[in-house]
Amino acid sequence: MSVRHTLLAAATASILAFAIAPASAQTLRYANQGDLKSLDPYTLNESTTHAHLGHVFEGLVARDKDLKIIPALAEKWETPEPTRWRFHLRKGVKFHNGDPFTADDVVFSADRVRKKGSNLQTRIPTDAKVVKIDDHTVDFILTSPNPILNSQWDTWYIMDKKWAEANNAVEPTPAAATTPSFASLNANGTGPFTVESHQPGVKTVYKANPNWWRKPEHNLKEIVFTPIGSDATRVAALLSGEVDVIEPVPIQDITRVDSSPNAQVLKGPELRTIFLGMDQVRDELLYSNVKGKNPFKDIKVREAFFKAVDIELIKTRVMRGLSTPSPLMIAPQLFKLSGDFTRPKFDPDGAKKLLTEAGYPDGFEVTMDCPNDRYVNDAAICQAVVGMLARIGVKVTLLAQPKAQYFAKVLKPGGYQTSFYLLGWTPGTLDSHNVLFDIMGCRDDPKSARGEGNLGGYCNKKLDELTDKVLQESDMSKRDLLIKDAYAIGAKDFGYIPLHQQALAWGVSKKVKLSQRADNQVLLYWATKQD
């Protein structure tokens, strides 16, 4: 972030485009590098989107400031038997339009979130039965025990059945949709804020919900969200006071913001793992000059790509020291045996030799998909990887796009249209099972939600068998060993190239107090602002 004075002419011009009247005491203005494309809570399984919509919608459970699961729309729950969970719903809760919240809404939302077009199908097992017992009691009947069933329900938001049916919004809005649906442009939740207006790519205005069932911890009347993709413009807007909170702060601007008189950077470790993936399922890559076969089906090619990536250079040059290189697809804070794994050493000569052994002595061409407004320095990381792979003869064409276009292309609703990509993942359960099931699980069973986030189609049935055992094992020591065995299989297969966990960096006005969670969700219902 920059100082208040000398701004580049281009940045100044851009700021004028976003200029807003000086903020009143209880209007908080927030800017993020990415857009909020859809208000449909099942369109995109992405933490920034979850945070935006978490101001409007609520789940049966929530997570507190320390990420502990707490009651929300469900007051309490129990498991009368290992395969049955019973949730007792909070009474007297109303949706923003006045409709009462009941068990019918939970059953409807459970059906809707598992429908085609939803990007959150793994929230509830495909074969689970959701049964209304009475207006405020719902049973989830499973085919096998699942001790972490509700661990990611803080972002499975409950929708109003009556509202959805009245507005032709029964079906989820896919991320790849080219025409906005009613649910993508309008919202009706039970949460602390209502949506007053939503202009995708321009501005979203939230108003405090005076009828919220919970006592507010914020003092806000209004939140105004503006997407500002330009780092310089976003920083300048914070330092000029035109916005109160920005995310992220570009790494190169952290010192400048911290030295400014009216803003500071909230920093902390993040649980998200940034990684590279490769299409390992198609017989021929969609975007490559190799015809008639898929190079990534050869483990030697995948290992070559892994060893060609200089993770320390990415850490020091691209991330300026604010990243933690990772040998696994999960942050070490979330798996205590992660220290048993080491990352293969950077070895471009060995990588070149492996490519030659695989039949590509001169390398090959491939397109890399990358977001340019989602993760910290995402496009810069991809550009660095392009240069590293060039050293072993692989010519990478980089397609870096805003996240709306990127996710519409590479996710399941878009047909997994990618050959090589960068993605970030924070397990919604804060547990390894989520990574092993969603990201590393085989996606070859159309009746299962396994592998929904597995864009490249990596598949090892032994890993899947271990994942299923992990879900049901209650002995934590035995469970950790099962998880370790599963990660070892993925590492041996070079199924993915984990890069690092990025650091959190939020820019916050000194007039604002805000809690920072390690999952990088900017939740403004915990914000207070002084005059």
N, C-alpha and C positions, 0 to 999 in steps of 0.2 A: 504494500500500500504506500501511497505517496504522501509527500508533504502538501500542506494546503496551498503553498505558494505556486511556484513555477510548474505549470502543467504544459505538456506538449499541446501544440495547437490542435492536433487531431483529437486528442483526448478531451480538450475543452469543448470542441464542437460536439463530440459524442455526448458529453455530460449534459449539454444544453438540450439534447434530444430527450434525456431522461429527467430533466429538471422538474422538480415538483415544489410546490410552495413549502416553506419551512414547516417542519413537523410540529404538530401540537404535542402537548405533554404525553398524551395517551395514544397517539398514533405512532406505531412502530413500523418503520420502512425497512424491508429486507430485500437483499439482492443476492442471487445465486448465479453461477456461470451457466447453468442449464435452465431449460424451460419446463413449465408444467403443462404438458400437452393435453392430458385427459383428467377429468375429475372422476371418471369411473374407477373405483378402488380396486378393480380386478384386471385392469389393463396392463400394468407394469409392476413387476416384482423388483422394485429398486428403492433403496432406502431414502433417497431424497424425495421421491414421489410419496413414499409412505409418510414421511414427515409432513409434507405439505397437506396431505389428506387427513393426517392425524389431528389436525386442528378442527376438522369437520366431522369425521367419523370416529367410532370407537369399536373395540373388540369386546369379546366376552371377558378377556383379561387385558391387562396393560403391563408395562414395565416401568418401574420407578427410576429415579435418577441414577441408581447403581445397577440398573438392568435386572432387578429382581422382579419376578412375576407377582402381580397384585390383582385383586378383584377389580373388575370394571362393570360391564353390563351384566356380568354374572356375579352375584354376591358371594357365592361359595360353590364348591363342587366336591364330589367324592367318587370313588370307584367301588360300587357295591359288589362288583366281581371284576376279575382282571380284564375282561373284554367289554366292560360297560362303564362309561363315564356319565355321571348325572350332573347337570348344571342347573342351579337355582337362579333364576333371572331376577334382576333388580326391578322392583315394582315402582310405578309412578314416573318412569322415564318416558319422555316424549321426543319424537323426531322434530326437526326444526319447523315443519309445517303443522305440528300439533297432533299428528298421528301417534297413538300409544305404541310403545315398544312391547312386543309379545313374542311368544315362542314361534309363532308363524313366521316372523321375520328371520329368526335363526335358521329354521328349516329351509326357508327360501334362499337365504344367503349361502347355506351349505350346498344346496343344489347348484346355485348360480356360479359359485367359485370353482366348481369342478367341471363346468361346461366348456365346450370348445370355444376358443377365443380368449379364455382366461389365462393369465400368466401366473396365477397363483394356485394351480390345480393341486400342488403337493401339500397345501395347507391341511387338507382332510383326506385320509385314505380313500381311494376310489371305491372300494367295496364296503365302506362304512355306511351303516344305516342311521339316519338322524330321525328320531321319533319324538313327537310332541306328546308329553305326558299330560300337561295342562297348560294354561296360558303362560305360566311362569316356570315351567320345568321342561327340560329337554334332555333326552338320552342319546348318547352316541354309542352305537353298538358295533363292535369291531370283530373281525375274523381272527385276530391274534392280539395278544397284549401289546400295548404301546404306552410305556410309562412317560413318554414326553409328548403325548398327543397335543397338548395345548401350549407347547413351548414357543410356537411362533404365531399364536393367535392374537398377539398384540397388534399385528398388522393384517389380520383377517378381519376387515371391518364389516359390521353388520349393516345391511341395507333395508330400507322400508319396502316390504313386499307390495303393499297397496300402492305406494307411489310408483314403484317400478312397473307394475302392471298397467297403471293408468297412463304411463308415459312411454309405453312401448320400449321399456328398458329391461326386459326379462333376460335377454341375452347379453353376455359380457361384450364390451367393446375391445376388439383385438388391437394390439399395438400397431399392426400393419394396416389398420383401417384408414382409408383415404377420405372418407366422408364422416364428419363428426356425428355421433349419436346424441340423443338427449342427455344420457347419463354422462357423456364426456364433457358436456357444456354446462350441466346443472348438477347440484348436489343437495341431498337431504339426509343429514346424519343426525346423531344425538350429541355431538361433541361441543366443546367450549366456544366454537366460532361457527358462524354461518357464512356462506359465500354470497356476497352482495353482487359481485360481478366477476366474470372470468373471460379474459381475452387472451387466448393462447398466443404465446410469443410476445405479448405486450404487457399485461398487468392482470393480477388477480387481487381483489379486495375482499378481506374477511372482516366481519363485524362480530363483536362479542355477543354470545348467546345469553340473554338475561334469564333464560329459563333452564340453564344447565343444572343437572341434578347434583353436581359436585360443587363445593365451595372453591371459587377460583383462587389460584396462587399468583395470577398476573394482575396488573392494573391497567390493561389495555382496553381501549374502546374499539381499536381498529388495527388491522395489519394490512399493509400494502406491499405485495410482492411484485418485484420487477426483475425479469431475467436480464442480466448484463453480461454478455459473453466476453467482452474485451476486458482483460485483466487491468489495464491502465485506467479504463473508465470506471470499473467497479471500485478500485482502490481510491481513485480521486473522489468518487461520490461519497465514500465513507468519510474521508478526511475533510471534505467540505461540509459535512453534516447533512447532506441530502439523503443519505440512507444511514440507518442505525446499526445494521448488522449485515455482514457479507460473508459468503462462504463459497469457495475457499479464498484464503489470502495466498497469492502467489508466493512461493518460497523466497524468491529474490526480494520481496517487498516486506518481509516480516520485520526486519530491523527498522525500516523506515516508519512503519505503522507504530511500533512500540516506542519510537522516539517522538512521536507526534503528541501535541498537547491534549488532543480530544478523543483519541482512540487507542485501543490496545488489541493484542492478539491473544486469544485463548488457545493454548496449545495442549496437546496430550496424545497418548498413543491411540491408534485406531485398530479395530479388530479386523478390518477388511484386508484380504489378500488380493494383490494384483497378480495376474498370471497370463500366460499365453496358451492358446489352444490350437489344435490342428484338426482338420477334417480327416477322420480315420475310417469313415464308413462308406463313402461313395467309391465306386470303382474307378471313376475319373473325377479329378478336382474340377469344380466349377470355374475356377479362375487360375489357370496355369497353362504353360506351353507344353506340358507333358500330356500326351494323349494316349488313351487306351489303358492307362493304369494310374494309380494314386501313390505318389512317393511316400506319403505319410503313413501308409499301411506297413511300411518297412521300419522296424524299430531302429535300424541304424540311422535312418534319416532323422527320426525324432531325437535320437541321442545326439546327433550332429548339431541339430538346431539348439538343443539345450547347452551343449558345450561351447557353442559359438557366442553365447550371450555373456557379456562381461558385466555381471551384476554389481561389482564394486565400482565400476565406472559409472553405471547408472546411479548408484547411490551418491557418489561424490560429485559428479558433474551435473546430472539432470535433477536429482533430488536434493542436492546441496547438503547431504548428510542426514536429511530428515526422512529416512526410511530404514527398515530393518530387513535385510535380505533373508529369504525364507527357503528352507529345503522342502517344505510341505505346503499343502493347499489349505492350511489353517494357521491362524495366529498361535504362537506358543502359549499365550495366556489361556487358550481354550482347550489345550491338550497337554497334560503334564509330562507325557513321554516324548514330546517333540524333540527334546534335547538328545534323544538317541539317534537322530537322523542328521546327516551332514549333506551339504549340497555338492554335487559333482563339480570339480574345479573347471574354471574357464580354460579351454584348451582348443584354440582355433586350428592348430595343426592336426590334432586328433580328430576334430570335427571334419576337416577336409579329407582326411584319410577315410573316415567312415562314409562320407558321401561317395568317394571313389569306389569303395567296396560295395556300396549299394547300387552302383551303376550310373552315378551322376558325377563323373570326374570334373565336368565343367559347370556343375551346379544345374539349376533350373530356374524358371520364373514362376512367381506366385503373387497373388494380391493379398494384402493384409488389411483387414477391417479394424478400425479403431475409432472410439469416440474422441471428440476434441473438446468436450465441455462437461465431462462426467467425473473423472478422477484427477488427482493432483498431477499436473504435467503429463496427462495421458498421451497427447499427440507427440510431445517431446520424447517420451519413453519409446513410442513406436518408431519415431524417426531415428533414434539411437539404435534400435534393434535392426532397422533397415541397413544402417551402416555396418553393423557387426556381421550380419549375414552376407553382406557384399564381400567381406574378406574371405569367405569360404566359397565364393562363386555363385551364391544365390541372389538373384535379382528380384527384389521385392518392390512391387508397386503399392504405395501406401494410399489407402482410401480412408481418410479421416473425416468424420462427419459429426454434426450435432447429434446428441444422444437420441433424439426422437427418430431421426432417419436411421441411425445405426441400429437401435434396438428393433425397429420395424423390420429391418433386413435380416438380422442374425438370430432372433429368437424363434421359438417354436411356431407362433402364429404366422411368421414370415417365411417359414420353410427352412430355417437354419441355412440361409444362403450365405455361407462363408467358407473359405478354405483355410484361413489362418487369421487369428484374431487376438485382441487383448480384451480382458474382462476383469472386473473386480467382484469379490464375493465376501459378504459378511454372513455367516450362517444365521438364519433367522431364529434358530433354536439355541444359538450360542453353544452348539454341540457338534461333534464330529459326524454324527449320523447324517445331519443335513448335508454336509459336504459329500460324504460317501454316496448318499442316495440321489441328491439333486444334480450334482456336478459330475461325479465320477461313476454313477450308476448307468448300466446299459439302458438305452432308450428304445429297445427293439420290441417291446410289448405294448401295442396300442391301447390295451386295457389298463395299463399301469401309468401312474404319473412319474415313475422312476426315470431319472435322467432328463427331466424337463429343462434343466439349465445346462445340460451337456451338449453344447453347441457343436462340438466336433465328433460326437458319437463314439468316443472311447468306450470300450466294453471289455470287461473281464468277468466271467461268470463266478469265478472263485471270490472275487471282491464282493460281488452281489450277495453271495451266500454268507460271507462274513458280516456284511452290512445288516442283513436280516437278523443275524444272531445278536449283533450289537444293540438292535432296537429292543430286544426282549430280555437281555441279560441285566439282572438287577445287582449282581455283585460287581462293584465298581472296579476292583482290581482285575477281575477276569475281563470285564468290559474294555478296560484300557488296553489289555493285551490283544484282544480281538481287533480293536481299532488300529493298533500298531501294525498288526499283520496285514490289515487291509491297505494302509498307507504304504507299506513295504511293497505290496504287489503293484500299486500304481506307480511308485518310484522306479521299480525295476522295469516296468513297461515303458517308461518315459511318456506316460499318457498325457501329461501336461508339463508346462514349464513355469513353476511358481517363481515369481520375481521377488516381491517384498510386501511388507505391511507399510502403508503410508502413514504419515503423521497428521493429526488434526491441526488445522489452523483456521480459526474463525476470527474475523475482524469485528470488534464490538465497540460501539461508542462508550465513553466513560460515563455516560448518563444511563446506561443500560446494565442491568445485572441479569445474567443468563447462565443456566446450568448446562454443562457440556457432557454429553454421554459418549462413551467409547464407540458406539455404533454410528456416530456421525450424523445422527438425526437432529436437525435444528428444530427444537420443539419450543415454540414461542409462548405456549401457555404456562411456561415457567419464567417468563421474562417480566421484569418490572422496569419502568422508565421514569426518571426524574424529570422535573420541569427544566 
